Amino acid sequence: MLPRTLAPWFFVVLLAFGASCRKEPSKGETVAAASSAPSLPSAPSASSAPPAASTPENTLEGLAIARSQDGPWDVRRIDTAGRGLRKRAPEGSGLPTMASPAPARKETATRSFSDGVASPMKAGSTDDNEAFDEFLSFLASWTSRTPKKNRYQQLDVQCRRFIRVVDAKNKPLAAATVRVFGSDRETPSWTAMTYGDGKAPYYRSLARQQQETSIEVTVGGKRMVMDWTGERDVTVAFSEPVSMPREIQLDVLFIIDTTGSMGDEIQQIKSTLLRVTERLRALATDFDLRYGAVLYRDLGDEYLTKTHPFSHDIVAFDRALQQVTAGGGGDMPESLNQALAQAVAMPWREGAAKVAFLIGDAPPHMDYQGDVPYGDSAVRAIGKGLRIHSVAASGLDAVGTLVFRQTAQLTRGKFIFIEYGSKEESARRHGVTGPVMSNNLDDIVYEQIRDELEHWGKAR
């Protein structure tokens, strides 16, 4: 595992964005009813393990990660005392200021989230996949202004393609496993799962092979294969009925930076949780809801990550979350990489809608030996059909903005940012030039979950 680049199985092309991308032909998709392909291996189950290179390691910086249980929480920590390992001093953002500076991160502190009642926070949200040209311009601009490429992953996404899977009535099929094969017809170069709209993304530069020859799709016990060169988006249409479960299962995970500077934001999330749940249960859609959480700090803190398993008992989950305190931190980067790796490795239900909210105010450490870079986890999330919405809290610097927007865009999530000042000023601070929707954070979180349910409802 290389700590400053993608895991070896990705073979990322670190060139100017789009340098390796064939020009997409004119508008319109290739629509095909695929045929069988005996030369391809049978599809694995949807719960097959992703590449080992993307799973959390048992060591970090050469030190063993100890595990313990704290009530419902699974705690992972590293004791750095007396081992010569100290938290690194801030290195600066690695990117120059792009607009007016973000509000400074609050001093390290310890506070209980049950202190006081949070008032609604204003936030903006943007969809970098809908405003894709603007996002590519953002990438080109922000990454070209810094020599410190080891602070982030240079993920080439310009060759984005969508693989859409539908049934005989042209209805989208969610939770379909999509595998792209290159010249090696035994090992897929890319694995994805369709989201609620029946679409799965494919990024050539992040695949094992930069060549496409065929697609294999499995869903509802059906399997279809077709030739594909990767030159344009494609729709795979099943000619026979595909059986889908009637009830929608929904797994929602909160990935939260709990260092001292995050007290206000996490108080808001705790206050938001039950209000959002009440609104969801008022919907006419029949669904089975579970909540989970991954909290994270950094080396030398009380814990590296702290994970609450998925639970149907929302009241008990909220009670556990209220006992969490903010503390630690000190240097700017945090162990976001470890948190994302833990999040993707959670026991997500097969065939469920999967949504995560990443909430933080700092970029990841990219200098820890044995770490799992965030791009690896994002690609693995695509393989599970996990959508990650990133929420930029106050004080998130330019590198953090880049990482949060990359993670959300790859997994087809929204980039959400807390507003300080006007909507326009806050958007400029994060380099957002596409359309922005402004609302209370409560409403934005609710709308993302509601929209997920609506998409999955149409896929039934």
ZINORCOR-V907172 format. One record per residue. PSI is psi in degrees with one decimal (* if undefined). OMEGA is omega as a letter, one per 20 degrees, with the letter a starting at -180 (999 if undefined). BURIAL is b if it has 16 or more other C-alpha atoms within 10 Angstrom, else e. Layout:
# ZINORCOR-V907172
PSI|OMEGA|BURIAL  PSI|OMEGA|BURIAL
This chain:
# ZINORCOR-V907172
125.9|r|b  121.9|a|b  -19.4|a|b  1.1|r|b  179.0|r|b  158.0|r|b  152.6|a|b  -28.3|a|e  -5.9|a|b  -34.7|a|b  54.9|a|e  139.6|r|b  108.2|a|b  69.8|r|e  179.3|r|e  141.6|a|e  127.2|r|b  -1.0|a|b  -29.8|a|e  9.0|a|b  127.3|r|b  143.2|r|e  131.5|a|e  135.2|r|e  -176.2|a|e  167.2|a|e  155.1|r|e  147.5|a|e  154.3|r|e  123.6|r|e  127.9|a|e  142.0|r|b  111.0|a|b  157.1|r|b  168.5|r|e  156.9|a|e  92.9|a|e  -25.2|a|e  -14.6|r|e  147.1|r|b  158.1|r|e  150.2|a|e  143.2|r|e  166.6|r|e  159.1|a|e  -16.5|a|b  9.7|r|e  144.3|a|e  137.6|r|e  174.3|a|b  139.8|a|e  -27.2|a|e  -18.2|a|b  5.2|r|b  150.6|a|b  140.1|r|b  164.6|r|b  -1.8|r|e  156.0|r|e  129.3|a|b  32.2|r|e  5.4|a|e  143.8|a|e  140.6|r|e  116.3|r|b  145.0|r|e  143.7|r|e  172.5|a|e  132.2|r|e  87.6|a|e  -126.9|r|e  -7.7|a|e  134.8|r|b  116.4|a|e  131.3|r|b  128.6|a|b  161.3|r|b  123.9|r|b  110.0|a|b  -1.0|a|e  130.5|r|e  11.1|a|e  7.5|r|e  7.4|a|e  122.9|r|e  153.7|r|e  137.5|a|e  145.2|r|e  154.4|r|e  138.8|a|e  4.4|a|e  168.8|a|e  -24.2|a|b  -14.0|r|b  139.0|r|b  162.0|r|e  128.4|a|e  -22.8|r|e  -153.4|r|e  143.2|a|e  149.2|r|b  155.6|r|b  139.5|a|e  147.9|r|e  139.6|a|b  155.1|r|e  151.7|r|e  134.0|a|b  170.2|r|b  124.9|r|b  153.1|r|b  139.5|a|b  -11.5|r|b  -2.7|r|e  111.6|r|e  174.7|r|e  127.6|a|e  133.3|r|b  154.3|a|e  137.7|r|e  139.5|r|b  141.0|a|b  157.2|r|b  156.1|r|b  147.3|r|b  151.7|a|b  103.7|a|b  -12.7|r|b  -32.3|r|b  -42.6|r|e  59.3|a|e  -39.5|r|b  -41.5|r|e  -37.1|r|b  -41.5|r|b  -37.8|r|b  -40.0|r|e  -47.3|r|b  -47.9|a|b  -40.0|a|e  -49.3|a|e  -34.7|a|b  -20.3|a|b  -9.6|a|e  8.2|a|e  140.0|r|e  -8.4|a|e  67.1|a|e  -13.2|r|e  1.9|r|e  -10.7|a|b  173.9|r|b  130.5|r|b  87.0|a|b  114.2|a|b  111.0|a|b  6.1|a|b  -29.2|r|b  35.2|r|b  133.2|r|b  151.9|r|b  132.9|r|b  113.2|a|b  134.5|a|b  126.2|a|b  164.1|r|b  -170.8|a|b  -19.5|r|e  13.2|r|e  21.8|r|e  140.3|a|e  144.7|r|b  112.1|r|b  158.7|r|b  28.6|r|b  132.4|r|b  124.6|a|b  126.7|r|b  130.2|r|b  131.8|a|b  145.0|r|b  -142.1|a|b  -29.3|r|e  102.6|a|e  8.4|r|e  -30.9|a|e  122.6|r|e  142.8|r|b  -12.8|a|b  136.8|r|b  131.7|r|b  166.4|r|b  136.4|a|b  144.7|r|b  -171.6|a|b  -23.2|r|b  8.0|r|b  8.3|a|b  142.9|r|b  136.8|r|b  153.7|r|b  131.3|r|b  109.0|a|b  -44.6|a|b  -13.9|r|b  0.6|a|b  163.9|r|b  -35.3|r|b  136.4|r|b  50.0|r|b  138.5|a|b  136.9|r|b  -29.8|a|e  162.1|r|b  140.2|r|b  130.6|a|b  131.5|r|b  135.1|r|b  138.9|r|b  33.8|a|b  1.1|r|e  151.7|r|e  133.0|r|b  150.0|a|b  143.5|r|b  156.0|r|b  146.5|r|b  132.3|a|b  -4.1|r|e  11.7|a|b  -17.6|r|e  169.9|r|b  156.3|a|b  146.0|r|b  126.6|r|b  115.1|a|b  122.0|r|b  132.9|a|b  -13.2|r|e  157.1|r|e  142.9|r|e  124.1|a|e  127.3|r|e  144.2|r|b  144.1|a|e  -38.8|a|e  138.7|r|e  128.1|r|b  134.7|a|b  118.1|r|b  124.1|a|b  127.8|a|b  137.0|r|b  120.6|r|b  109.8|a|b  127.3|r|b  118.0|a|b  25.1|r|b  168.0|a|b  -30.5|a|b  -6.2|a|b  9.2|a|b  -47.1|a|b  -44.9|a|b  -39.0|a|b  -31.3|r|b  -39.4|r|b  -43.4|r|b  -41.8|r|b  -40.7|r|b  -30.1|a|b  -33.8|a|b  -57.0|a|b  -34.0|r|e  -42.1|r|e  -42.7|a|b  -42.9|r|b  -41.2|r|e  -37.4|r|e  -40.7|a|b  -13.1|r|e  -8.2|r|e  153.4|r|e  -20.4|a|e  134.2|r|e  118.4|a|e  159.2|a|b  110.4|a|e  136.9|r|b  143.8|r|b  149.8|r|b  171.9|a|b  146.8|r|b  114.1|r|b  148.6|r|b  150.6|r|b  -115.0|a|b  175.3|r|b  139.5|r|b  -10.0|r|b  178.9|a|b  -34.7|r|b  157.8|r|b  -54.5|r|b  156.2|r|b  116.6|a|b  128.6|r|b  123.9|a|b  159.5|r|b  139.9|a|b  141.8|r|b  -19.3|a|e  88.0|a|e  -34.9|r|b  -44.9|r|e  -37.6|r|e  -45.7|r|b  -38.7|r|b  -41.2|r|e  -39.1|a|e  -33.7|a|b  -19.8|a|b  -6.3|a|e  143.5|r|b  152.5|r|b  138.1|r|b  174.3|r|b  -157.1|a|b  -152.5|r|b  -55.7|r|b  167.7|a|b  -56.8|a|b  153.3|r|b  177.7|a|b  53.7|r|b  -36.1|r|b  -44.6|r|b  -39.0|a|b  -44.3|r|b  -40.1|r|b  -42.1|r|b  -39.6|a|b  -46.6|a|b  -31.0|a|b  -2.2|r|b  156.0|r|b  71.1|r|e  142.0|a|b  136.7|r|b  130.6|r|e  6.2|a|b  156.0|r|b  133.5|a|b  121.2|a|b  135.3|r|b  147.8|r|b  114.8|r|b  119.0|a|b  118.9|a|b  171.6|a|b  21.5|a|b  152.2|r|b  170.8|r|b  153.5|r|b  127.8|r|b  13.6|a|b  16.1|r|b  124.3|r|b  132.0|r|e  9.1|a|b  169.1|r|b  103.9|a|b  148.5|a|b  -32.4|r|b  -36.3|r|b  -46.1|a|b  -37.8|r|b  -42.5|r|b  -38.2|r|b  -33.7|r|b  -37.9|r|b  -39.1|r|b  -20.5|r|b  -2.6|a|b  29.0|a|b  122.4|r|b  126.8|a|b  114.8|r|b  128.9|r|b  137.9|a|b  112.3|a|b  114.6|r|b  178.4|a|b  139.6|r|b  0.9|r|b  124.1|a|b  -175.1|a|b  -40.6|r|b  -41.8|r|b  -41.9|r|b  -45.3|r|b  -47.9|a|b  -44.7|a|b  -40.5|r|b  -38.1|r|b  -46.6|a|b  -44.9|r|b  -43.0|a|b  -44.6|a|b  -41.2|a|b  13.0|r|b  31.1|r|b  178.1|r|b  150.0|r|b  118.7|a|b  136.6|a|b  137.0|r|b  133.8|a|b  126.7|r|b  114.2|a|b  -155.3|a|e  162.8|r|e  -43.3|a|b  -42.0|r|e  -43.1|r|b  -39.2|r|b  -43.4|r|b  -37.1|a|e  -31.2|a|b  12.4|r|b  20.4|a|b  121.1|r|b  -8.1|r|b  -178.9|r|b  140.3|r|e  130.8|r|b  131.5|a|e  136.4|a|b  179.5|r|b  147.9|r|e  -38.6|r|b  -49.1|a|b  -38.8|a|b  -44.7|r|b  -46.2|r|b  -44.6|a|b  -35.9|r|e  -41.3|r|b  -42.4|r|b  -44.0|a|b  -36.7|r|e  -44.8|r|b  -40.5|a|b  -42.3|r|e  -45.5|a|b  -30.2|r|b  -36.6|r|b  -20.3|a|e  8.5|r|b  *|999|b
